[in-house]
Amino acid sequence: MKKSISMMACCLIVFLAGSTAFAQKTAEDFYKLSQKRLESRDLDGALAALDKAIELKPDLAALYPRRSELHMMKGQVDEALADLDQGLLIDSEMTAAYAMRGNLRMIKGDVKGALNDLDNAIARGDESSRNFAMRAQAKMMLQDGAGALSDFNTAISMNGNRIGNYLGRAAARKLTGDEAGALADYTYIIVAFEQKERDGTAPDKATRKVLVNDMTSPMISGPESSKPGVSKVTTKTGLVVTINPEAEATMTTE
């Protein structure tokens, strides 16, 4: 009997010791654990660890965008949005969180809210070509052709290798009545891909990276920094299209 009680006491001590060690883990410990679990492709485990980190440090704003990303990986858009709302409520200067929320609001159909978030992101210095292209898309949906055209031009000047920027600009040009400019962009897309096919460097369809509501995908060429050269194309109607990724496309007739 005494031996049995002794064994039970030992088990209880071990249990309490384990519980104490668990309780002493910090929010940083759980954040690191979340990262490890994610690397092991244990998404549920990563989310659970991050839940614990936020439970211990609910005022640490940076944890919320991270959990938002995990929710998005699980397709939980509402939960992802709620985390970004909470994070920005704690710290309204988290620049990247505005762009993230803008993308999610576009998914939810809140175009005006998305535009406001993207304005905030860009105004705070998050001036990526993707943010300009996404904001241009929002402006297009609100029938602001001139604003969309300006943003697509900026996106193209920053990264001239993505088809979506040209497709978007073509649509913006059509919206503003610039049919010739729209044709120039469509022609550029065709010529660029035909050249890549001839060179054998066109990206394989199976490996093209396409993001949700990202009009900057897929890429025409490989490295982000590479740019196609200036070229001239004569269409069947005799229209000469001059393509320069660093400037506006121009057209003349012979």
C-alpha positions as a printed Julia matrix, in Angstrom:
254×3 Matrix{Float64}:
   0.0    0.0     0.0
   2.79   2.39    0.98
   4.6    1.45   -2.24
   1.48   2.24   -4.27
   1.04   5.62   -2.58
   4.7    6.38   -3.16
   4.37   5.64   -6.86
   1.27   7.83   -7.13
   3.13  10.64   -5.39
   5.99  10.33   -7.83
   3.6   10.48  -10.78
   1.94  13.57   -9.35
   5.31  15.28   -8.87
   6.26  14.52  -12.47
   2.89  15.83  -13.7
   3.18  19.03  -11.69
   6.75  19.53  -12.8
   5.65  19.19  -16.4
   2.74  21.57  -15.84
   5.02  24.14  -14.21
   7.48  23.94  -17.07
   4.63  24.39  -19.55
   3.31  27.39  -17.64
   6.74  29.01  -17.64
   6.94  29.09  -21.42
   6.87  32.62  -22.75
   5.02  34.08  -25.72
   8.33  34.05  -27.58
   8.73  30.34  -26.85
   5.3   29.59  -28.3
   6.0   31.81  -31.31
   9.18  29.85  -32.02
   7.27  26.61  -31.49
   4.69  27.8   -34.01
   7.46  28.42  -36.54
   8.9   24.94  -36.01
   5.53  23.3   -36.38
   4.87  25.23  -39.56
   8.22  24.12  -40.95
   7.08  20.56  -40.19
   3.84  21.28  -42.1
   1.8   20.96  -38.92
  -0.5   23.9   -39.62
  -2.96  23.12  -36.84
  -0.12  22.76  -34.35
   1.42  26.02  -35.52
  -1.88  27.81  -35.07
  -2.4   26.31  -31.6
   1.05  27.45  -30.49
   0.4   30.94  -31.8
  -2.95  31.01  -30.01
  -1.05  30.35  -26.77
   1.48  33.1   -27.58
  -1.35  35.6   -28.05
  -3.04  34.38  -24.88
   0.16  35.2   -22.97
   0.86  38.47  -24.8
  -2.49  39.82  -26.08
  -1.08  43.34  -26.51
   1.78  42.29  -28.79
   0.43  43.61  -32.09
   2.91  41.8   -34.34
   1.51  38.39  -33.36
  -1.85  39.09  -35.0
  -0.68  39.5   -38.64
   1.28  36.27  -38.22
  -1.78  34.38  -37.01
  -3.74  36.0   -39.82
  -1.36  34.36  -42.29
  -1.94  30.97  -40.7
  -5.7   31.46  -40.85
  -5.39  32.31  -44.54
  -3.43  29.11  -45.11
  -6.46  27.29  -43.74
  -8.84  29.34  -45.88
 -10.3   31.1   -42.83
 -10.73  34.59  -44.29
 -13.0   35.99  -41.57
 -10.64  34.9   -38.8
  -7.69  36.31  -40.75
  -9.46  39.65  -41.11
 -10.37  39.74  -37.42
  -6.7   39.26  -36.48
  -5.58  42.11  -38.71
  -8.3   44.35  -37.29
  -7.12  43.58  -33.77
  -3.45  44.03  -34.62
  -4.05  47.41  -36.23
  -6.24  48.43  -33.31
  -3.25  47.87  -31.03
  -0.69  49.4   -33.4
  -2.05  51.51  -36.25
   1.44  51.9   -37.76
   1.94  48.28  -38.82
   2.43  49.13  -42.47
   2.44  45.6   -43.91
  -0.8   44.77  -42.1
  -2.66  47.38  -44.17
  -1.63  45.72  -47.43
  -2.59  42.3   -46.05
  -6.0   43.54  -44.95
  -6.48  45.31  -48.28
  -6.01  42.01  -50.09
  -8.44  40.22  -47.77
 -11.03  42.97  -48.13
 -10.81  42.59  -51.9
 -11.52  38.89  -51.48
 -14.55  39.73  -49.34
 -15.79  42.27  -51.9
 -15.15  45.32  -49.7
 -13.48  47.31  -52.48
 -13.69  50.72  -50.78
 -12.24  49.28  -47.59
  -9.47  47.62  -49.59
  -8.66  50.88  -51.36
  -8.42  52.69  -48.03
  -6.04  50.06  -46.66
  -3.84  50.12  -49.75
  -3.72  53.93  -49.61
  -2.52  53.6   -46.01
   0.07  50.96  -46.89
   1.54  52.98  -49.75
   1.44  56.26  -47.81
   3.43  54.56  -45.04
   6.14  53.45  -47.44
   5.03  49.98  -48.55
   5.52  50.95  -52.2
   5.75  47.57  -53.89
   4.67  47.0   -57.48
   2.13  44.48  -56.19
   0.51  47.06  -53.89
   0.22  49.57  -56.74
  -1.25  46.92  -59.03
  -3.7   45.78  -56.37
  -4.74  49.37  -55.69
  -5.16  49.89  -59.41
  -7.46  46.88  -59.51
  -9.57  48.37  -56.7
  -9.78  51.67  -58.57
 -10.85  49.84  -61.72
 -13.68  48.2   -59.8
 -14.75  51.65  -58.65
 -14.62  52.92  -62.26
 -11.67  55.23  -61.58
  -9.89  54.61  -64.88
  -7.45  57.5   -64.59
  -6.4   56.51  -61.08
  -6.03  52.87  -62.1
  -3.95  53.84  -65.14
  -1.6   55.89  -62.98
  -1.09  53.02  -60.55
  -0.57  50.43  -63.3
   2.02  52.73  -64.9
   3.83  52.9   -61.57
   3.65  49.12  -61.12
   5.07  48.58  -64.62
   7.88  51.09  -64.05
   8.83  49.15  -60.9
   8.48  45.69  -62.45
   8.03  45.34  -66.18
   7.95  41.56  -66.21
   4.44  40.71  -65.05
   1.61  40.14  -67.49
  -1.13  41.24  -65.12
   0.24  44.77  -64.98
  -0.17  45.08  -68.75
  -3.55  43.38  -68.8
  -4.71  45.74  -66.07
  -3.32  48.78  -67.83
  -4.99  47.74  -71.06
  -8.33  47.56  -69.23
  -7.7   50.95  -67.62
  -6.85  52.46  -71.0
 -10.07  51.07  -72.46
 -11.98  52.54  -69.55
 -10.49  55.96  -70.26
 -11.17  55.65  -74.01
  -7.58  54.94  -75.07
  -8.23  52.03  -77.43
  -4.85  52.4   -79.16
  -3.0   52.24  -75.86
  -4.96  49.15  -74.84
  -4.03  47.48  -78.13
  -0.36  48.31  -77.52
  -0.47  46.55  -74.15
  -2.25  43.49  -75.54
   0.28  43.34  -78.39
   3.16  43.58  -75.96
   1.85  40.61  -73.98
   1.53  38.48  -77.13
   4.96  39.46  -78.46
   6.69  38.94  -75.12
   5.28  35.45  -74.67
   5.94  34.46  -78.27
   9.57  35.52  -77.85
   9.91  33.57  -74.63
   8.4   30.51  -76.3
  10.93  30.81  -79.14
  13.76  31.23  -76.65
  12.48  28.3   -74.61
  12.45  30.47  -71.5
   8.7   30.9   -70.99
   7.72  29.82  -67.47
   5.97  26.47  -67.34
   2.26  26.82  -66.63
   2.45  24.3   -63.81
   5.02  26.36  -61.94
   3.63  29.84  -62.46
   2.96  31.57  -59.17
  -0.5   33.14  -58.99
  -1.66  34.92  -55.84
  -5.26  35.56  -54.79
  -6.46  38.81  -56.37
  -2.91  39.56  -57.51
  -3.04  41.15  -60.95
   0.76  41.11  -61.1
   0.93  37.34  -61.77
   2.13  35.41  -63.63
   5.57  36.67  -64.64
   6.66  37.06  -68.24
  10.27  36.27  -67.4
  12.23  34.79  -64.54
  14.19  37.18  -62.27
  12.23  40.08  -60.81
  14.99  42.51  -61.82
  15.23  41.5   -65.49
  13.45  43.6   -68.1
  12.6   42.81  -71.72
  14.24  45.06  -74.27
  12.78  47.69  -76.57
  11.24  46.21  -79.69
   9.04  47.15  -82.64
   6.24  45.02  -84.02
   4.27  45.6   -87.22
   0.75  44.22  -87.11
  -1.18  42.9   -90.11
  -2.93  46.24  -90.39
   0.37  48.11  -90.77
   0.36  49.44  -87.2
   3.88  49.69  -85.75
   3.99  49.06  -82.0
   7.11  50.23  -80.17
   7.53  48.33  -76.91
   9.63  49.77  -74.1
   9.0   48.37  -70.6
  10.48  51.48  -69.0
   8.19  53.88  -70.87
   4.78  54.08  -72.51
   4.12  51.87  -75.52
   3.76  53.98  -78.65
   2.24  53.3   -82.06
   2.6   54.77  -85.54
   1.37  53.83  -89.0
   3.64  53.31  -91.97
